Amino acid sequence: MSSIARIGTKLTAAEPGWFAETDVIVIGSGVAGLTAAIQARISGYKVILVTKAQVDDGSTRWAQGGIAAALDPNDSPDEHWRDTIVAGAGLCDSAAARVLVVEGPNAIRRLISRGANFDKTSTGAIALTREGGHHRDRIAHAGGDATGAEISRALVDAIANDPNIQLIENALVLDLLQDETGAAQGVTLHVMGQGMHDGVGAVLAPAVILATGGIGQIFSQSTNPKVATGDGIALALRAGATLADLEFIQFHPTVLFLGSEAKGQQPLISEAVRGEGAFLVDDEGKRFMQGVHPQADLAPRDIVSIAIMKKMIERNLSHVWLDARKLGDEWQARFPTIFNVLLGFGIDPRTDLIPVAPAQHYHSGGIRTDLYGRTSIPGLFACGEVACTGVHGANRLASNSLLEGLVFAERIGAFLALGLPERKPYVTSKGNEVLLSNDSRSKIQNTMTRNVGVLRSATSTQAAIDELAPLNVSNSGLQPNTKNWETSNLHTVATAIALAASTREETRGSHWREDFPNADNSWLKRVLINSDPTGNLKVAFEPVPQVPDTKEVL
Ligand SMILES: Cc1cc2nc3c(=O)[nH]c(=O)nc-3n(C[C@H](O)[C@H](O)[C@H](O)COP(=O)(O)OP(=O)(O)OC[C@H]3O[C@@H](n4cnc5c(N)ncnc54)[C@H](O)[C@@H]3O)c2cc1C
């Protein structure tokens, strides 16, 4: 018999032993969290910024290719909007995409005014390159392929020494505190070794901003760092928030293949390498993207990933190859980070082909928000990869995610300038407690990789739900600790994603169903997931208004 998708509604943890109070608490210190903190402080608030490891430990630091915006005088937000909508395969929120592209260029200029240094041309203009799905050169980059590291450095410097932003590192946020109306009033968290904030405590705040990044660690191989365990999504779902587009997970087509048994974070070979002329080949050295899509090797990522998977199945390969030899001596100057990583694995990309295969990279879905980052829970906001503003639809356009984090984080901070939500006491809820042993982590990862990866079907997604269901227990003898809390979150997020993937009976964007190989216009709607108070997951739908033919709108 098929299992029901079910989660716990509260993490097992000690009652708070210490309390702190602030106006706004921001959770996560990537591009979204740091920007939200700065903007909330500009709006006049005291901010506590908590992050579960070191301040620069999220995905932001790893971003290579760059950040997209219509910065070239020959480009326009309209054209950027059109490429975004096309990549999103019918499910973009058109208004959110328009906010992204219209506000993007100035958000990048503000980032520059905060100290970020982007690469320049010989005339002093920002150097722009092209990535898959873009019809213009509009990707700004820094340090060649170290864009995220530079953005992170500039924003971390910008919050340092600001007395109204208190940074707490090694602080794992556990659950949302809610008042009797359900509105957010702070969070519980576990802090390791920070003097007066040590052990489980509570930060009380009427505005809670989740900026906890991605979910990569629910799969065996991902480009995401180890902190990407979906904590923000799990917290929001337990608290009753609505999630959307969870089934749309981007598998990056060109992740360095380190063997079928490799686990955890895997090195990415940026799409910008293909933007500079590299191309994919099979085991006979034949190019296979030409004829698949008019943009060939620079087609949107889902198209490239699926073409690679088909080629791997057709020729019984564990990976394909990227031929980037023509970049020659440009390698060191243009992609110094990737070049050194490859040399470290004994691959000289000037002379050798690079083995690559798709791996989990980005989550387009997340906590459903409006244009001001508001979730369905009053006082709870979300921005960056953890949020689903709808800008990505069924597939994210390359380099739109750093931009989304920047633009929508700024909008939350600016929205709060209108006033803080009401401060009220929180109510203690018993909830349906859950704590999974870290021993279950690789089982969750194997289940998701096998059943909810690039290729999915009704059988595989139901198998994932069935295999995950028995793990959902509160093991009373288990010691609450970071690994066990994270594993509990991985399980919650995996269960919700498996349910969303089993619900969407079509192939669209980055969601490829073997049993429904075509897009079906009756599915031009968002799959929403939330939890009832006992932890049973429920599915609902949100219509997605279709924009007219994008050519006519321009
Ligand atoms: C290898 C790689 C390359 C990429 N390249 C690009 C690119 O070129 N262009 C682009 O636009 N995008 C790129 N992306 C995607 C992009 O980097 C991310 O989507 C973006 O940085 C996410 O930013 P964020 O602020 O939402 O989250 P993150 O930067 O991931 O930050 C999340 C933060 O939340 C903290 N956190 C998580 N859970 C908790 C918790 N329970 N308690 C407290 N803190 C918590 C983490 O420690 C971290 O500080 C890339 C991603 C990767 C992995």
The ligand as an SDF file (V2000), in Angstrom:
LIG
                    3D

 53 58  0  0  0  0  0  0  0  0999 V2000
   28.8690   26.0620   -7.2650 C   0  0  0  0  0  0  0  0  0  0  0  0
   27.7470   27.0660   -7.4670 C   0  0  0  0  0  0  0  0  0  0  0  0
   27.8330   27.9810   -8.4980 C   0  0  0  0  0  0  0  0  0  0  0  0
   26.8100   28.9160   -8.6960 C   0  0  0  0  0  0  0  0  0  0  0  0
   26.9510   29.8620   -9.6710 N   0  0  0  0  0  0  0  0  0  0  0  0
   26.0090   30.8340   -9.7780 C   0  0  0  0  0  0  0  0  0  0  0  0
   26.1960   31.9070  -10.6770 C   0  0  0  0  0  0  0  0  0  0  0  0
   27.2010   32.0080  -11.3750 O   0  0  0  0  0  0  0  0  0  0  0  0
   25.2260   32.8670  -10.7400 N   0  0  0  0  0  0  0  0  0  0  0  0
   24.0930   32.8090   -9.9770 C   0  0  0  0  0  0  0  0  0  0  0  0
   23.2420   33.7040  -10.0820 O   0  0  0  0  0  0  0  0  0  0  0  0
   23.9220   31.7920   -9.1090 N   0  0  0  0  0  0  0  0  0  0  0  0
   24.8420   30.8300   -8.9770 C   0  0  0  0  0  0  0  0  0  0  0  0
   24.6590   29.8220   -8.0770 N   0  0  0  0  0  0  0  0  0  0  0  0
   23.4670   29.8310   -7.2350 C   0  0  0  0  0  0  0  0  0  0  0  0
   23.6350   30.9090   -6.1760 C   0  0  0  0  0  0  0  0  0  0  0  0
   24.9650   30.8960   -5.7050 O   0  0  0  0  0  0  0  0  0  0  0  0
   22.6950   30.6890   -5.0150 C   0  0  0  0  0  0  0  0  0  0  0  0
   21.4040   30.4430   -5.4640 O   0  0  0  0  0  0  0  0  0  0  0  0
   22.6920   31.9130   -4.1210 C   0  0  0  0  0  0  0  0  0  0  0  0
   24.0020   32.2530   -3.7370 O   0  0  0  0  0  0  0  0  0  0  0  0
   21.8440   31.6510   -2.9070 C   0  0  0  0  0  0  0  0  0  0  0  0
   22.0120   32.7320   -2.0410 O   0  0  0  0  0  0  0  0  0  0  0  0
   21.2310   32.7340   -0.6760 P   0  0  0  0  0  0  0  0  0  0  0  0
   21.6230   33.9760    0.0290 O   0  0  0  0  0  0  0  0  0  0  0  0
   19.7950   32.4800   -0.9220 O   0  0  0  0  0  0  0  0  0  0  0  0
   21.7700   31.4370    0.0940 O   0  0  0  0  0  0  0  0  0  0  0  0
   23.2390   30.9940    0.5020 P   0  0  0  0  0  0  0  0  0  0  0  0
   24.2890   31.8160   -0.0910 O   0  0  0  0  0  0  0  0  0  0  0  0
   23.3050   29.5230    0.2610 O   0  0  0  0  0  0  0  0  0  0  0  0
   23.2520   31.2570    2.0530 O   0  0  0  0  0  0  0  0  0  0  0  0
   22.4310   30.5170    2.9210 C   0  0  0  0  0  0  0  0  0  0  0  0
   22.8130   30.8820    4.3320 C   0  0  0  0  0  0  0  0  0  0  0  0
   21.8780   30.3390    5.2550 O   0  0  0  0  0  0  0  0  0  0  0  0
   22.5880   29.7470    6.3380 C   0  0  0  0  0  0  0  0  0  0  0  0
   21.6930   28.7540    6.9480 N   0  0  0  0  0  0  0  0  0  0  0  0
   21.1170   27.6880    6.3550 C   0  0  0  0  0  0  0  0  0  0  0  0
   20.3430   27.0340    7.2490 N   0  0  0  0  0  0  0  0  0  0  0  0
   20.4390   27.7080    8.4250 C   0  0  0  0  0  0  0  0  0  0  0  0
   19.8970   27.5110    9.7280 C   0  0  0  0  0  0  0  0  0  0  0  0
   19.0920   26.4830   10.0380 N   0  0  0  0  0  0  0  0  0  0  0  0
   20.2270   28.3950   10.6970 N   0  0  0  0  0  0  0  0  0  0  0  0
   21.0520   29.4420   10.4450 C   0  0  0  0  0  0  0  0  0  0  0  0
   21.5960   29.6610    9.2190 N   0  0  0  0  0  0  0  0  0  0  0  0
   21.2940   28.8040    8.2290 C   0  0  0  0  0  0  0  0  0  0  0  0
   23.8290   29.1870    5.6730 C   0  0  0  0  0  0  0  0  0  0  0  0
   24.8250   28.9000    6.6040 O   0  0  0  0  0  0  0  0  0  0  0  0
   24.1730   30.3610    4.7510 C   0  0  0  0  0  0  0  0  0  0  0  0
   24.8030   31.3950    5.4590 O   0  0  0  0  0  0  0  0  0  0  0  0
   25.6700   28.8880   -7.8580 C   0  0  0  0  0  0  0  0  0  0  0  0
   25.5790   27.9600   -6.8280 C   0  0  0  0  0  0  0  0  0  0  0  0
   26.6140   27.0520   -6.6190 C   0  0  0  0  0  0  0  0  0  0  0  0
   26.4970   26.0790   -5.5050 C   0  0  0  0  0  0  0  0  0  0  0  0
  1  2  1  0
  2  3  1  0
  2 52  2  0
  3  4  2  0
  4  5  1  0
  4 50  1  0
  5  6  2  0
  6  7  1  0
  6 13  1  0
  7  8  2  0
  7  9  1  0
  9 10  1  0
 10 11  2  0
 10 12  1  0
 12 13  2  0
 13 14  1  0
 14 15  1  0
 14 50  1  0
 15 16  1  0
 16 17  1  0
 16 18  1  0
 18 19  1  0
 18 20  1  0
 20 21  1  0
 20 22  1  0
 22 23  1  0
 23 24  1  0
 24 25  2  0
 24 26  1  0
 24 27  1  0
 27 28  1  0
 28 29  2  0
 28 30  1  0
 28 31  1  0
 31 32  1  0
 32 33  1  0
 33 34  1  0
 33 48  1  0
 34 35  1  0
 35 36  1  0
 35 46  1  0
 36 37  1  0
 36 45  1  0
 37 38  2  0
 38 39  1  0
 39 40  1  0
 39 45  2  0
 40 41  1  0
 40 42  2  0
 42 43  1  0
 43 44  2  0
 44 45  1  0
 46 47  1  0
 46 48  1  0
 48 49  1  0
 50 51  2  0
 51 52  1  0
 52 53  1  0
M  END
$$$$
